[in-house]
């Protein structure tokens, strides 16, 4: 049991530096089309890539919700609900980034894990 603690102590400082370096980029990634910022500017940073991929999935879902507005009545309702849900998820994502946490969004993280850049 002593070995995992030692490994955590050794790996924590680089991760903290990595997280601190990427916070700004990962946070702005949750602002719609800016999801590409962490994906392209911080390619080597795991924290930025993790949140950037989730933000990309949210952006794609936002586009899909916008396209649904074509459908009369039901499309407007679904689109409005989607904008509210994705807005809340983006806000929580930004908060988690600023706290330095890796937060797996329900459903979104499963899709984001499959993305390879």
N, CA, C and O atoms as a MOPAC input file, in Angstrom:
PM7 MOZYME 1SCF
protein

 N      0.81500 1    -1.19600 1     0.00000 1
 C      0.00000 1     0.00000 1     0.00000 1
 C      0.85500 1     1.25500 1     0.00000 1
 O      0.40200 1     2.31300 1    -0.43800 1
 N      2.09400 1     1.15000 1     0.48900 1
 C      2.97700 1     2.30500 1     0.51100 1
 C      3.38300 1     2.76000 1    -0.87400 1
 O      3.61200 1     3.95000 1    -1.09100 1
 N      3.47500 1     1.82900 1    -1.81800 1
 C      3.91500 1     2.15900 1    -3.16800 1
 C      2.93500 1     3.06800 1    -3.90600 1
 O      3.38200 1     4.04800 1    -4.50200 1
 N      1.59800 1     2.79800 1    -3.90400 1
 C      0.68400 1     3.71100 1    -4.62000 1
 C      0.72000 1     5.13600 1    -4.09100 1
 O      0.59900 1     6.09000 1    -4.85900 1
 N      0.88800 1     5.28500 1    -2.77300 1
 C      0.94500 1     6.63300 1    -2.20600 1
 C      2.16600 1     7.37700 1    -2.72400 1
 O      2.09300 1     8.55700 1    -3.06500 1
 N      3.29700 1     6.66400 1    -2.77700 1
 C      4.51300 1     7.28600 1    -3.28300 1
 C      4.34600 1     7.68200 1    -4.74500 1
 O      4.80200 1     8.74900 1    -5.15700 1
 N      3.69000 1     6.81900 1    -5.53700 1
 C      3.47500 1     7.13200 1    -6.94100 1
 C      2.56900 1     8.34700 1    -7.08600 1
 O      2.81700 1     9.19900 1    -7.93900 1
 N      1.52700 1     8.44100 1    -6.27000 1
 C      0.62800 1     9.59300 1    -6.33700 1
 C      1.35100 1    10.88000 1    -5.98200 1
 O      1.13900 1    11.91400 1    -6.61500 1
 N      2.21600 1    10.81400 1    -4.95600 1
 C      2.94700 1    12.00300 1    -4.55800 1
 C      3.88200 1    12.46900 1    -5.67400 1
 O      4.04300 1    13.66900 1    -5.89300 1
 N      4.49400 1    11.51900 1    -6.37600 1
 C      5.42300 1    11.86300 1    -7.44000 1
 C      4.70200 1    12.38100 1    -8.67600 1
 O      5.21300 1    13.26800 1    -9.35900 1
 N      3.51600 1    11.84000 1    -8.97600 1
 C      2.81000 1    12.22900 1   -10.19600 1
 C      1.94000 1    13.46100 1   -10.00400 1
 O      1.52700 1    14.06700 1   -10.99300 1
 N      1.64900 1    13.84900 1    -8.78400 1
 C      0.75900 1    14.98200 1    -8.54600 1
 C      1.33000 1    16.31400 1    -9.03300 1
 O      0.61200 1    17.03100 1    -9.73000 1
 N      2.57200 1    16.69600 1    -8.71400 1
 C      3.05800 1    17.99800 1    -9.17600 1
 C      3.03200 1    18.19700 1   -10.68900 1
 O      2.60900 1    19.26500 1   -11.13100 1
 N      3.46400 1    17.22300 1   -11.52200 1
 C      3.37100 1    17.45400 1   -12.96600 1
 C      1.93300 1    17.62300 1   -13.42700 1
 O      1.65600 1    18.44800 1   -14.29700 1
 N      1.01200 1    16.85100 1   -12.85400 1
 C     -0.38700 1    16.97500 1   -13.23800 1
 C     -0.90800 1    18.34900 1   -12.84800 1
 O     -1.62200 1    18.97600 1   -13.63100 1
 N     -0.57600 1    18.82200 1   -11.67900 1
 C     -1.01600 1    20.14200 1   -11.25800 1
 C     -0.49800 1    21.21700 1   -12.20100 1
 O     -1.22900 1    22.14200 1   -12.55700 1
 N      0.75400 1    21.09600 1   -12.60100 1
 C      1.31900 1    22.06700 1   -13.54000 1
 C      0.60700 1    21.97100 1   -14.88000 1
 O      0.33600 1    22.98700 1   -15.52100 1
 N      0.30700 1    20.75000 1   -15.30100 1
 C     -0.39400 1    20.54000 1   -16.56400 1
 C     -1.80200 1    21.14400 1   -16.51000 1
 O     -2.24900 1    21.78700 1   -17.46000 1
 N     -2.48200 1    20.93200 1   -15.40400 1
 C     -3.83600 1    21.46700 1   -15.22800 1
 C     -3.80000 1    22.98900 1   -15.19100 1
 O     -4.60400 1    23.64000 1   -15.85800 1
 N     -2.87900 1    23.56600 1   -14.42100 1
 C     -2.78600 1    25.02100 1   -14.31700 1
 C     -2.49000 1    25.66300 1   -15.67300 1
 O     -3.02500 1    26.72100 1   -16.00400 1
 N     -1.63700 1    25.01000 1   -16.44100 1
 C     -1.26600 1    25.53600 1   -17.75300 1
 C     -2.44500 1    25.53300 1   -18.72500 1
 O     -2.52200 1    26.38200 1   -19.61300 1
 N     -3.35800 1    24.58300 1   -18.55900 1
 C     -4.43700 1    24.39800 1   -19.53400 1
 C     -5.78500 1    24.94800 1   -19.09300 1
 O     -6.73200 1    24.92200 1   -19.87900 1
 N     -5.90400 1    25.43700 1   -17.88600 1
 C     -7.21300 1    25.86800 1   -17.37500 1
 C     -7.90200 1    26.87200 1   -18.28900 1
 O     -9.07200 1    26.69900 1   -18.62800 1
 N     -7.19500 1    27.90900 1   -18.68800 1
 C     -7.80100 1    28.94600 1   -19.52500 1
 C     -8.31700 1    28.36000 1   -20.83500 1
 O     -9.45300 1    28.61800 1   -21.23300 1
 N     -7.47800 1    27.57300 1   -21.50000 1
 C     -7.83300 1    27.00800 1   -22.79700 1
 C     -8.99500 1    26.02300 1   -22.67100 1
 O     -9.90400 1    26.01800 1   -23.50100 1
 N     -8.95900 1    25.18900 1   -21.63000 1
 C    -10.03300 1    24.21800 1   -21.42900 1
 C    -11.35200 1    24.91700 1   -21.10100 1
 O    -12.41400 1    24.48000 1   -21.54300 1
 N    -11.28600 1    25.99800 1   -20.32900 1
 C    -12.51400 1    26.71400 1   -19.95000 1
 C    -13.17000 1    27.38300 1   -21.15300 1
 O    -14.38400 1    27.27900 1   -21.33000 1
 N    -12.38600 1    28.06600 1   -21.97900 1
 C    -13.00100 1    28.73200 1   -23.12700 1
 C    -13.46800 1    27.72300 1   -24.17000 1
 O    -14.28000 1    28.05100 1   -25.03500 1
 N    -12.96200 1    26.50800 1   -24.09000 1
 C    -13.40200 1    25.45800 1   -24.99600 1
 C    -14.87800 1    25.13600 1   -24.86500 1
 O    -15.50200 1    24.66400 1   -25.81500 1
 N    -15.43600 1    25.39000 1   -23.69400 1
 C    -16.85800 1    25.11300 1   -23.47500 1
 C    -17.76200 1    26.20800 1   -24.04100 1
 O    -18.98300 1    26.13100 1   -23.90300 1
 N    -17.18700 1    27.20900 1   -24.66500 1
 C    -17.98200 1    28.28600 1   -25.25500 1
 C    -18.17500 1    28.02600 1   -26.75400 1
 O    -17.52600 1    28.64400 1   -27.59700 1
 N    -19.07200 1    27.10600 1   -27.05500 1
 C    -19.51100 1    26.78800 1   -28.41200 1
 C    -18.36700 1    26.48400 1   -29.37300 1
 O    -17.63100 1    25.51900 1   -29.16800 1
 N    -18.20800 1    27.29400 1   -30.41800 1
 C    -17.23200 1    27.01000 1   -31.47000 1
 C    -15.78500 1    27.11600 1   -30.96900 1
 O    -14.86300 1    26.65600 1   -31.64400 1
 N    -15.58900 1    27.70100 1   -29.82700 1
 C    -14.23800 1    27.80500 1   -29.26100 1
 C    -13.72300 1    26.45700 1   -28.73900 1
 O    -12.62300 1    26.38000 1   -28.19100 1
 N    -14.51900 1    25.40300 1   -28.91200 1
 C    -14.07800 1    24.06800 1   -28.49300 1
 C    -12.81200 1    23.64600 1   -29.23400 1
 O    -12.07900 1    22.77500 1   -28.76500 1
 N    -12.55200 1    24.25800 1   -30.38500 1
 C    -11.36800 1    23.90300 1   -31.15900 1
 C    -10.08500 1    24.50400 1   -30.58500 1
 O     -8.99000 1    24.04300 1   -30.90900 1
 N    -10.20600 1    25.51300 1   -29.74900 1
 C     -9.02400 1    26.17100 1   -29.17600 1
 C     -8.17200 1    25.19400 1   -28.36600 1
 O     -6.98500 1    25.05400 1   -28.66200 1
 N     -8.72400 1    24.50800 1   -27.35500 1
 C     -7.85600 1    23.57800 1   -26.61600 1
 C     -7.42100 1    22.38300 1   -27.46000 1
 O     -6.33600 1    21.83700 1   -27.25800 1
 N     -8.26900 1    21.97900 1   -28.40400 1
 C     -7.93000 1    20.81200 1   -29.21900 1
 C     -6.72800 1    21.07000 1   -30.11500 1
 O     -5.93900 1    20.15900 1   -30.36400 1
 N     -6.57800 1    22.29600 1   -30.60200 1
 C     -5.47700 1    22.59500 1   -31.52200 1
 C     -4.29800 1    23.30900 1   -30.86300 1
 O     -3.15700 1    23.12500 1   -31.28800 1
 N     -4.55100 1    24.11600 1   -29.84000 1
 C     -3.46200 1    24.86600 1   -29.21600 1
 C     -2.76500 1    24.11600 1   -28.07800 1
 O     -1.63300 1    24.44000 1   -27.72000 1
 N     -3.43300 1    23.13000 1   -27.51800 1
 C     -2.84900 1    22.36200 1   -26.40600 1
 C     -2.91300 1    20.87300 1   -26.70800 1
 O     -3.47900 1    20.10300 1   -25.93200 1
 N     -2.33700 1    20.46800 1   -27.82700 1
 C     -2.40500 1    19.07900 1   -28.27200 1
 C     -1.72400 1    18.10900 1   -27.31000 1
 O     -2.13900 1    16.95500 1   -27.21100 1
 N     -0.69900 1    18.55000 1   -26.60900 1
 C      0.06500 1    17.66700 1   -25.72800 1
 C     -0.45800 1    17.66700 1   -24.29200 1
 O      0.06400 1    16.93900 1   -23.44800 1
 N     -1.46600 1    18.46200 1   -24.00700 1
 C     -1.97700 1    18.59400 1   -22.64100 1
 C     -3.21900 1    17.72100 1   -22.46500 1
 O     -4.24600 1    17.96300 1   -23.09800 1
 N     -3.12500 1    16.71800 1   -21.61400 1
 C     -4.21900 1    15.77400 1   -21.41300 1
 C     -5.46500 1    16.45300 1   -20.85000 1
 O     -6.58500 1    16.12900 1   -21.24500 1
 N     -5.27200 1    17.38200 1   -19.94100 1
 C     -6.40000 1    18.08400 1   -19.31600 1
 C     -7.17200 1    18.88900 1   -20.36600 1
 O     -8.40000 1    18.82800 1   -20.41800 1
 N     -6.45900 1    19.63300 1   -21.18900 1
 C     -7.10200 1    20.43800 1   -22.23200 1
 C     -7.77800 1    19.54900 1   -23.26400 1
 O     -8.87500 1    19.86300 1   -23.72600 1
 N     -7.14200 1    18.45300 1   -23.62900 1
 C     -7.72500 1    17.54000 1   -24.60800 1
 C     -8.98400 1    16.87200 1   -24.06600 1
 O     -9.97500 1    16.72900 1   -24.78200 1
 N     -8.94300 1    16.46500 1   -22.80300 1
 C    -10.09700 1    15.82900 1   -22.17000 1
 C    -11.31600 1    16.74800 1   -22.23800 1
 O    -12.38700 1    16.34600 1   -22.69300 1
 N    -11.13600 1    17.97900 1   -21.78300 1
 C    -12.26600 1    18.92000 1   -21.77100 1
 C    -12.59800 1    19.41900 1   -23.17600 1
 O    -13.76300 1    19.68000 1   -23.47700 1
 N    -11.59900 1    19.55100 1   -24.02900 1
 C    -11.83700 1    19.98200 1   -25.40000 1
 C    -12.69500 1    18.99400 1   -26.17600 1
 O    -13.56800 1    19.39300 1   -26.94600 1
 N    -12.44700 1    17.70800 1   -25.97200 1
 C    -13.24200 1    16.68100 1   -26.65100 1
 C    -14.69200 1    16.69800 1   -26.16900 1
 O    -15.61600 1    16.55500 1   -26.96900 1
 N    -14.88700 1    16.87200 1   -24.87600 1
 C    -16.25400 1    16.96500 1   -24.36200 1
 C    -16.94200 1    18.20400 1   -24.91900 1
 O    -18.11600 1    18.15500 1   -25.28500 1
 N    -16.22400 1    19.29900 1   -24.98300 1
 C    -16.78600 1    20.53500 1   -25.52700 1
 C    -17.13400 1    20.37000 1   -27.00200 1
 O    -18.14100 1    20.90300 1   -27.46900 1
 N    -16.30600 1    19.63700 1   -27.73100 1
 C    -16.58500 1    19.38000 1   -29.14500 1
 C    -17.88200 1    18.59200 1   -29.30900 1
 O    -18.69200 1    18.90200 1   -30.18300 1
 N    -18.08000 1    17.58000 1   -28.47800 1
 C    -19.32200 1    16.80200 1   -28.53500 1
 C    -20.51500 1    17.69900 1   -28.22300 1
 O    -21.54200 1    17.61500 1   -28.89600 1
 N    -20.39400 1    18.54900 1   -27.21800 1
 C    -21.47900 1    19.48400 1   -26.89900 1
 C    -21.76600 1    20.39900 1   -28.08200 1
 O    -22.92800 1    20.65800 1   -28.39600 1
 N    -20.72700 1    20.88600 1   -28.73500 1
 C    -20.90200 1    21.77300 1   -29.88700 1
 C    -21.64100 1    21.05700 1   -31.01300 1
 O    -22.54300 1    21.63000 1   -31.62500 1
 N    -21.27400 1    19.82700 1   -31.28600 1
 C    -21.94800 1    19.05000 1   -32.33000 1
 C    -23.41600 1    18.82700 1   -31.96400 1
 O    -24.29500 1    18.91800 1   -32.82100 1
 N    -23.67300 1    18.53700 1   -30.69800 1
 C    -25.06100 1    18.36100 1   -30.26000 1
 C    -25.85000 1    19.66800 1   -30.36100 1
 O    -27.04100 1    19.64900 1   -30.67300 1
 N    -25.19700 1    20.79900 1   -30.09900 1
 C    -25.85900 1    22.09800 1   -30.25000 1
 C    -26.24600 1    22.34600 1   -31.70800 1
 O    -27.33100 1    22.85400 1   -31.99200 1
 N    -25.35700 1    21.98500 1   -32.62400 1
 C    -25.66100 1    22.13300 1   -34.05300 1
 C    -26.84500 1    21.24300 1   -34.43000 1
 O    -27.73600 1    21.66700 1   -35.16600 1
 N    -26.85000 1    20.00800 1   -33.92300 1
 C    -27.96000 1    19.08800 1   -34.20700 1
 C    -29.27700 1    19.64500 1   -33.66800 1
 O    -30.31300 1    19.54500 1   -34.32500 1
 N    -29.23000 1    20.22900 1   -32.47600 1
 C    -30.43600 1    20.82200 1   -31.89400 1
 C    -30.91000 1    22.00600 1   -32.72500 1
 O    -32.11400 1    22.20500 1   -32.89000 1
 N    -29.98300 1    22.78600 1   -33.24400 1
 C    -30.33900 1    23.92000 1   -34.09300 1
 C    -31.00500 1    23.43900 1   -35.38000 1
 O    -31.97100 1    24.04300 1   -35.84700 1
 N    -30.49200 1    22.36200 1   -35.94400 1
 C    -31.07100 1    21.80200 1   -37.16500 1
 C    -32.49500 1    21.29700 1   -36.90600 1
 O    -33.34800 1    21.35900 1   -37.79000 1
 N    -32.74500 1    20.80000 1   -35.69400 1
 C    -34.08500 1    20.30500 1   -35.34800 1
 C    -35.15200 1    21.40300 1   -35.36300 1
 O    -36.34600 1    21.10500 1   -35.40000 1
 N    -34.73200 1    22.65200 1   -35.33500 1
 C    -35.69900 1    23.75500 1   -35.36500 1
 C    -36.51800 1    23.75000 1   -36.65500 1
 O    -37.56000 1    24.40000 1   -36.73100 1
 N    -36.05300 1    23.02200 1   -37.66500 1
 C    -36.77700 1    22.92800 1   -38.92900 1
 C    -38.14800 1    22.27600 1   -38.72000 1
 O    -39.12900 1    22.64400 1   -39.36700 1
 N    -38.19800 1    21.30500 1   -37.80800 1
 C    -39.44900 1    20.59900 1   -37.53300 1
 C    -40.40200 1    21.54900 1   -36.80000 1
 O    -40.04400 1    22.09800 1   -35.75800 1
 N    -41.60900 1    21.74700 1   -37.33500 1
 C    -42.55400 1    22.66600 1   -36.69000 1
 C    -42.93200 1    22.21400 1   -35.27600 1
 O    -43.02700 1    21.01500 1   -35.01200 1
 N    -43.14000 1    23.13400 1   -34.40200 1
 C    -43.57400 1    22.99100 1   -33.00900 1
 C    -42.65000 1    22.08700 1   -32.19000 1
 O    -41.96400 1    22.57400 1   -31.29100 1
 N    -42.61800 1    20.80200 1   -32.47600 1
 C    -41.79800 1    19.87100 1   -31.70800 1
 C    -40.31500 1    20.22600 1   -31.81500 1
 O    -39.57800 1    20.12600 1   -30.83400 1
 N    -39.88700 1    20.63200 1   -32.98700 1
 C    -38.48600 1    21.01200 1   -33.19000 1
 C    -38.10200 1    22.21600 1   -32.35200 1
 O    -37.01000 1    22.27000 1   -31.78700 1
 N    -39.01600 1    23.18900 1   -32.27400 1
 C    -38.75400 1    24.36900 1   -31.43900 1
 C    -38.62300 1    23.99500 1   -29.97100 1
 O    -37.73400 1    24.48400 1   -29.27500 1
 N    -39.50200 1    23.13700 1   -29.51100 1
 C    -39.48800 1    22.71700 1   -28.10400 1
 C    -38.21000 1    21.94500 1   -27.78100 1
 O    -37.54100 1    22.22900 1   -26.78800 1
 N    -37.88000 1    20.97700 1   -28.61500 1
 C    -36.67600 1    20.17200 1   -28.39700 1
 C    -35.42700 1    21.04800 1   -28.47400 1
 O    -34.50800 1    20.90900 1   -27.66700 1
 N    -35.40700 1    21.94300 1   -29.44600 1
 C    -34.26100 1    22.83100 1   -29.61500 1
 C    -34.06900 1    23.73000 1   -28.38900 1
 O    -32.94700 1    23.90500 1   -27.91400 1
 N    -35.15600 1    24.29200 1   -27.88500 1
 C    -35.08500 1    25.15300 1   -26.70900 1
 C    -34.59300 1    24.36300 1   -25.49900 1
 O    -33.72500 1    24.83100 1   -24.76300 1
 N    -35.14200 1    23.17500 1   -25.29200 1
 C    -34.73400 1    22.33800 1   -24.16600 1
 C    -33.25800 1    21.95400 1   -24.28000 1
 O    -32.52500 1    21.95400 1   -23.29100 1
 N    -32.83300 1    21.62600 1   -25.50600 1
 C    -31.43400 1    21.24500 1   -25.72700 1
 C    -30.49200 1    22.40200 1   -25.41700 1
 O    -29.44000 1    22.19700 1   -24.81200 1
 N    -30.85700 1    23.61100 1   -25.82500 1
 C    -30.00900 1    24.78200 1   -25.56200 1
 C    -29.85300 1    24.99100 1   -24.05700 1
 O    -28.76200 1    25.31200 1   -23.58400 1
 N    -30.92800 1    24.81100 1   -23.31300 1
 C    -30.86700 1    24.96800 1   -21.85600 1
 C    -29.96400 1    23.88900 1   -21.24000 1
 O    -29.09700 1    24.19200 1   -20.42100 1
 N    -30.17400 1    22.63900 1   -21.63800 1
 C    -29.38400 1    21.52800 1   -21.07900 1
 C    -27.91000 1    21.68000 1   -21.43700 1
 O    -27.04800 1    21.52700 1   -20.57200 1
 N    -27.61000 1    21.97700 1   -22.69400 1
 C    -26.21500 1    22.11200 1   -23.11100 1
 C    -25.57000 1    23.33800 1   -22.48000 1
 O    -24.37300 1    23.33000 1   -22.19300 1
 N    -26.34300 1    24.37600 1   -22.26500 1
 C    -25.83000 1    25.55900 1   -21.57500 1
 C    -25.44300 1    25.24600 1   -20.14200 1
 O    -24.39800 1    25.68300 1   -19.66000 1
 N    -26.29300 1    24.48300 1   -19.46400 1
 C    -26.00300 1    24.08300 1   -18.08100 1
 C    -24.76600 1    23.18300 1   -18.03900 1
 O    -23.89900 1    23.35400 1   -17.18200 1
 N    -24.68800 1    22.22000 1   -18.97100 1
 C    -23.52400 1    21.33400 1   -19.01400 1
 C    -22.23900 1    22.11700 1   -19.28300 1
 O    -21.19700 1    21.83200 1   -18.69300 1
 N    -22.31700 1    23.09300 1   -20.16500 1
 C    -21.13800 1    23.92200 1   -20.46000 1
 C    -20.72000 1    24.72500 1   -19.23100 1
 O    -19.53100 1    24.82900 1   -18.92800 1
 N    -21.69000 1    25.28800 1   -18.53000 1
 C    -21.38900 1    26.06100 1   -17.32600 1
 C    -20.74600 1    25.18900 1   -16.25400 1
 O    -19.76600 1    25.59200 1   -15.62700 1
 N    -21.28900 1    24.01100 1   -16.04500 1
 C    -20.70700 1    23.09200 1   -15.06400 1
 C    -19.30900 1    22.66600 1   -15.51800 1
 O    -18.39900 1    22.54200 1   -14.69800 1
 N    -19.14000 1    22.44300 1   -16.82000 1
 C    -17.82500 1    22.09500 1   -17.35200 1
 C    -16.79700 1    23.18000 1   -17.07200 1
 O    -15.67000 1    22.88800 1   -16.67200 1
 N    -17.18600 1    24.43600 1   -17.28300 1
 C    -16.28100 1    25.56100 1   -17.00500 1
 C    -15.91700 1    25.60400 1   -15.52700 1
 O    -14.75800 1    25.82200 1   -15.17400 1
 N    -16.90300 1    25.39900 1   -14.66700 1
 C    -16.65500 1    25.41400 1   -13.22000 1
 C    -15.68500 1    24.29500 1   -12.84400 1
 O    -14.75500 1    24.50800 1   -12.06600 1
 N    -15.90600 1    23.10800 1   -13.39800 1
 C    -15.02400 1    21.97600 1   -13.09400 1
 C    -13.60200 1    22.23300 1   -13.60400 1
 O    -12.63000 1    21.86900 1   -12.94200 1
 N    -13.48300 1    22.85200 1   -14.76500 1
 C    -12.15300 1    23.19200 1   -15.29100 1
 C    -11.45600 1    24.15100 1   -14.34200 1
 O    -10.29200 1    23.94600 1   -13.99700 1
 N    -12.15200 1    25.19200 1   -13.91900 1
 C    -11.54700 1    26.18100 1   -13.03000 1
 C    -11.17100 1    25.58300 1   -11.68000 1
 O    -10.27700 1    26.08500 1   -10.99900 1
 N    -11.86400 1    24.50000 1   -11.29100 1
 C    -11.52500 1    23.79600 1   -10.05700 1
 C    -10.39700 1    22.79100 1   -10.29100 1
 O     -9.89300 1    22.18400 1    -9.34600 1
 N    -10.00300 1    22.61900 1   -11.55900 1
 C     -8.92200 1    21.70800 1   -11.89300 1
 C     -9.32700 1    20.24900 1   -11.89900 1
 O     -8.48600 1    19.37400 1   -11.69300 1
 N    -10.60200 1    19.97000 1   -12.13200 1
 C    -11.11000 1    18.60600 1   -12.07300 1
 C    -11.37400 1    18.02600 1   -13.45800 1
 O    -11.76300 1    18.73600 1   -14.38500 1
 N    -11.15400 1    16.72900 1   -13.57300 1
 C    -11.58400 1    15.97100 1   -14.74000 1
 C    -13.01700 1    15.52500 1   -14.42700 1
 O    -13.22200 1    14.69100 1   -13.54500 1
 N    -13.99700 1    16.06600 1   -15.13400 1
 C    -15.38800 1    15.69700 1   -14.88600 1
 C    -15.95500 1    15.04800 1   -16.12900 1
 O    -15.97900 1    15.65000 1   -17.20300 1
 N    -16.41000 1    13.82400 1   -15.98200 1
 C    -17.00600 1    13.11300 1   -17.09800 1
 C    -18.49300 1    13.43500 1   -17.15300 1
 O    -19.25600 1    13.03600 1   -16.27300 1
 N    -18.89800 1    14.15400 1   -18.18500 1
 C    -20.30400 1    14.48500 1   -18.38000 1
 C    -21.06700 1    13.22100 1   -18.74000 1
 O    -20.57700 1    12.39400 1   -19.51000 1
 N    -22.26100 1    13.06700 1   -18.18800 1
 C    -23.06100 1    11.89900 1   -18.55800 1
 C    -23.29300 1    11.86500 1   -20.07100 1
 O    -23.58700 1    12.89800 1   -20.67200 1
 N    -23.16600 1    10.72000 1   -20.67200 1
 C    -23.35700 1    10.44200 1   -22.09500 1
 C    -22.29000 1    11.13900 1   -22.95300 1
 O    -21.68400 1    10.50000 1   -23.81300 1
 N    -22.06000 1    12.40400 1   -22.73700 1
 C    -21.10700 1    13.18100 1   -23.54200 1
 C    -19.70100 1    12.60300 1   -23.43200 1
 O    -18.99500 1    12.50000 1   -24.43400 1
 N    -19.29100 1    12.22700 1   -22.22700 1
 C    -17.92600 1    11.70900 1   -22.04200 1
 C    -17.72700 1    10.37900 1   -22.76100 1
 O    -16.63200 1    10.09300 1   -23.24500 1
 N    -18.78300 1     9.56100 1   -22.83400 1
 C    -18.67100 1     8.28500 1   -23.55000 1
 C    -18.38400 1     8.51800 1   -25.02900 1
 O    -17.57900 1     7.80500 1   -25.62700 1
 N    -19.03100 1     9.49900 1   -25.60900 1
 C    -18.81000 1     9.83600 1   -27.01400 1
 C    -17.43400 1    10.47800 1   -27.18300 1
 O    -16.71000 1    10.16700 1   -28.12900 1
 N    -17.08000 1    11.37200 1   -26.26600 1
 C    -15.80600 1    12.09200 1   -26.35500 1
 C    -14.61500 1    11.13100 1   -26.23500 1
 O    -13.57200 1    11.36400 1   -26.84600 1
 N    -14.76200 1    10.07000 1   -25.46500 1
 C    -13.67600 1     9.10000 1   -25.29900 1
 C    -13.32200 1     8.40900 1   -26.61400 1
 O    -12.19700 1     7.93800 1   -26.78000 1
 N    -14.25300 1     8.34500 1   -27.53200 1
 C    -14.02800 1     7.67300 1   -28.82500 1
 C    -13.33800 1     8.57100 1   -29.84000 1
 O    -12.91300 1     8.09500 1   -30.89300 1
 N    -13.22000 1     9.84800 1   -29.54500 1
 C    -12.61900 1    10.79500 1   -30.48400 1
 C    -11.09700 1    10.69300 1   -30.40700 1
 O    -10.50500 1    10.74600 1   -29.32900 1
 N    -10.48300 1    10.54700 1   -31.57600 1
 C     -9.02400 1    10.56900 1   -31.64400 1
 C     -8.61300 1    11.69400 1   -32.60500 1
 O     -9.14600 1    11.82600 1   -33.70700 1
 N     -7.67300 1    12.47600 1   -32.15700 1
 C     -7.21000 1    13.60400 1   -32.96300 1
 C     -5.76900 1    13.42600 1   -33.36000 1
 O     -5.20700 1    14.28200 1   -34.04300 1

